Amino acid sequence: MSHSSANSAARPVIVFDLDGTLVDTAPDLLDSLNHCLIAGGLTPADPVALRKFVGSGAKVMIERAYQAQNRQLTDADMQKLFALFMEHYNDNMPGSSVFYPGVLTCLDRLSDAGYGLAVCTNKFEISAKTLLEGMGEAHRFLAICGQDTFPYRKPDPRHLTDTIAQVQGNPHQAIMVGDSRADIDAAKAAGIPVIAVDFGYTDLHVSHFEPSRIISHYDELTLDMVSDLLEAAKQAAE
């Protein structure tokens, strides 16, 4: 897998979030959470109640699970449980994680039309790469950038713009696709159009964060939609 390409400079870039956007990772993340909770002497978490926090990261999931069971969580506990979570999660990838319906067809459609593809996720880079490699699809992306790839992470817009720069792309000819406020806020701050999926991991519906477009299935992410957004972005930059 290459992080840059001689051809990528000439083509617009579509940047995707990972968890809750391309891949439904909730079952495996919740399994790892419960592995931690059992080790800490708690009962397994309610998957329905905690699913909306999956996109906020392991530490938030652990905190919310402890709060739900009225248990105190010290810094030392968190450090130990977080390490246990990451060990369990990374050792069991890709587990039950699956691409959302229509994702692979959509990626084919975009690639065939000449768009470069990249991933910008708040997952650790090694975890993101391991997941996509385990699912056999890492080769599709010119770059896979995680929360530790740069000194900042979404919603900081530099996480997104540096991902685009890594594939020699132009931020004025790029689109972000995500499921959370962090994705939408990062794109807005960077002046980049953002398509939000409404089936991901967020405690509020994505419409509250006012993305450029909202889709409920990847069949809706058409070449016309992408072209319209890129043209509007180009005109705004002129």
C-alpha positions in Angstrom: 0.0 0.0 0.0 1.4 3.4 -1.0 0.8 6.6 0.9 1.3 8.7 -2.3 1.1 8.2 -6.0 2.4 10.0 -9.0 -1.2 10.1 -10.3 -2.8 11.3 -7.1 -1.8 15.0 -7.5 -4.2 15.3 -10.5 -7.3 13.8 -8.9 -9.8 14.9 -6.3 -9.7 13.0 -3.0 -12.6 11.4 -1.1 -11.6 11.0 2.6 -13.5 8.5 4.8 -13.8 8.1 8.5 -13.6 4.4 9.4 -15.7 3.3 12.5 -19.4 4.0 11.9 -18.7 5.2 8.4 -17.1 2.5 6.3 -17.1 -0.4 8.8 -19.5 -1.4 11.6 -17.0 -2.2 14.3 -19.4 -1.9 17.2 -19.8 -5.6 17.9 -16.0 -6.1 18.3 -15.5 -2.8 20.3 -18.3 -3.8 22.7 -16.8 -7.3 23.0 -13.5 -5.7 24.0 -15.3 -3.4 26.4 -17.0 -6.3 28.1 -13.7 -8.1 28.3 -12.4 -5.1 30.3 -15.5 -4.8 32.5 -15.5 -8.5 33.5 -11.8 -8.2 34.3 -12.7 -5.2 36.5 -15.4 -7.1 38.3 -18.3 -5.4 36.6 -21.2 -6.9 34.6 -21.2 -6.8 30.8 -22.4 -3.5 29.3 -25.8 -3.0 27.6 -24.9 -2.9 23.9 -27.8 -0.8 23.0 -27.1 1.9 25.6 -23.4 2.1 24.8 -23.5 1.8 21.0 -23.8 5.5 20.5 -20.5 6.0 22.4 -18.6 3.6 20.2 -17.3 6.4 18.0 -16.0 8.4 21.0 -13.2 5.9 21.7 -12.4 3.2 24.2 -11.8 5.5 27.2 -15.2 7.2 26.8 -16.9 3.8 26.5 -15.1 2.6 29.7 -16.1 5.7 31.5 -19.7 5.5 30.5 -19.9 1.8 31.4 -18.5 2.5 34.9 -20.9 5.4 35.3 -23.8 3.2 34.3 -22.9 0.7 37.1 -22.2 3.5 39.6 -18.6 2.4 40.0 -15.6 4.7 40.6 -12.9 4.7 38.0 -9.4 5.9 39.0 -6.7 7.1 36.6 -4.8 3.9 37.4 -7.9 1.8 36.6 -8.4 3.6 33.3 -4.8 3.1 32.3 -5.0 -0.6 33.0 -8.4 -1.1 31.4 -7.5 0.9 28.3 -4.4 -1.3 27.8 -6.5 -4.4 28.3 -9.1 -3.1 25.8 -6.5 -2.4 23.1 -4.8 -5.7 23.5 -8.0 -7.6 23.3 -9.3 -5.5 20.3 -6.1 -5.7 18.3 -5.7 -9.4 18.9 -9.2 -10.2 17.6 -9.4 -8.1 14.5 -11.3 -8.1 12.2 -13.6 -10.2 14.3 -17.3 -9.6 13.4 -16.6 -6.2 11.8 -18.3 -5.7 8.4 -18.5 -3.1 5.8 -21.8 -1.2 5.7 -24.1 -2.2 2.8 -23.0 -0.7 -0.5 -19.5 0.4 0.7 -17.4 -1.7 -1.6 -19.5 -0.9 -4.6 -19.3 2.8 -3.8 -15.5 2.6 -3.5 -15.3 0.8 -6.8 -17.6 3.5 -8.4 -15.4 6.3 -7.0 -12.1 4.7 -8.0 -13.3 3.9 -11.5 -14.3 7.5 -11.9 -10.7 8.6 -11.0 -11.1 9.7 -7.4 -8.3 9.0 -4.9 -9.5 7.4 -1.6 -8.1 7.9 1.9 -9.0 7.2 5.5 -8.9 9.7 8.3 -9.9 8.1 11.6 -9.5 8.8 15.3 -8.7 5.1 15.6 -5.0 4.4 16.2 -3.2 4.1 12.8 -2.0 0.6 13.4 -5.5 -0.5 14.4 -7.0 1.1 11.4 -4.5 -0.5 9.1 -4.7 -3.9 10.8 -8.5 -3.8 10.5 -8.6 -2.9 6.8 -5.8 -5.3 5.9 -7.6 -8.1 7.8 -10.7 -7.3 5.8 -8.7 -7.4 2.6 -9.4 -3.8 1.5 -6.4 -1.7 2.7 -5.0 -1.5 -0.8 -7.9 0.6 -1.9 -6.7 3.6 0.1 -3.7 5.9 -0.8 -3.4 6.8 2.9 -4.8 5.5 6.2 -4.2 8.1 8.9 -5.1 7.6 12.5 -5.2 9.7 15.7 -1.5 9.2 16.2 -0.4 9.8 12.6 -0.1 13.5 13.3 0.1 15.6 16.5 -3.6 16.4 16.3 -6.8 14.6 15.6 -10.4 15.4 14.4 -12.1 17.7 15.0 -8.9 19.6 14.4 -9.0 20.3 10.7 -5.3 19.7 10.2 -5.9 15.9 10.7 -8.0 16.0 7.6 -5.9 18.5 5.6 -2.7 16.6 6.4 -4.3 13.3 5.3 -5.1 15.0 2.0 -1.6 16.4 1.7 -0.2 12.9 2.3 -1.7 11.7 -1.0 -0.7 15.0 -2.7 -4.3 16.1 -2.9 -5.8 19.6 -3.0 -8.1 20.5 0.0 -10.2 22.6 -2.4 -10.9 19.4 -4.4 -11.7 17.0 -1.6 -14.7 15.6 0.3 -15.0 14.2 3.8 -17.4 11.3 4.5 -18.1 10.6 8.2 -20.7 9.8 10.8 -19.9 12.1 13.7 -19.6 15.7 14.9 -15.8 15.4 14.9 -15.9 14.5 11.2 -18.3 17.3 10.3 -16.6 20.0 12.4 -13.1 19.0 11.0 -14.4 19.3 7.4 -16.2 22.6 8.0 -13.2 24.1 9.7 -11.1 23.0 6.7 -13.6 24.4 4.2 -14.2 21.0 2.8 -17.7 19.6 1.9 -18.8 16.8 4.1 -21.2 13.9 3.5 -22.6 12.4 6.7 -24.0 8.9 7.0 -26.9 8.6 9.4 -26.3 5.1 10.5 -23.1 5.5 12.5 -22.1 6.2 16.1 -23.4 9.5 17.4 -25.6 10.5 20.3 -27.4 13.1 18.2 -28.6 12.7 14.6 -26.1 14.0 12.2 -28.5 16.6 10.9 -27.9 18.6 14.1 -24.3 19.2 12.9 -25.4 20.5 9.5 -23.2 18.5 7.0 -23.3 19.3 3.3 -25.3 16.2 2.5 -26.8 13.2 4.5 -27.0 9.7 3.1 -28.7 6.6 4.6 -27.1 4.1 2.2 -24.0 4.2 0.0 -26.1 3.8 -3.1 -27.0 7.5 -2.4 -23.4 8.6 -2.7 -23.5 9.1 -6.4 -20.9 10.5 -8.8 -23.3 13.4 -9.4 -23.4 14.2 -5.7 -19.6 14.2 -5.5 -19.2 16.3 -8.7 -21.7 18.9 -7.4 -20.0 19.2 -4.1 -16.6 19.5 -5.6 -17.8 22.1 -8.1 -19.3 24.2 -5.3 -16.1 23.9 -3.3 -14.1 25.0 -6.3 -16.2 28.0 -6.9 -16.1 29.0 -3.3 -12.3 28.9 -3.4 -12.0 31.1 -6.4 
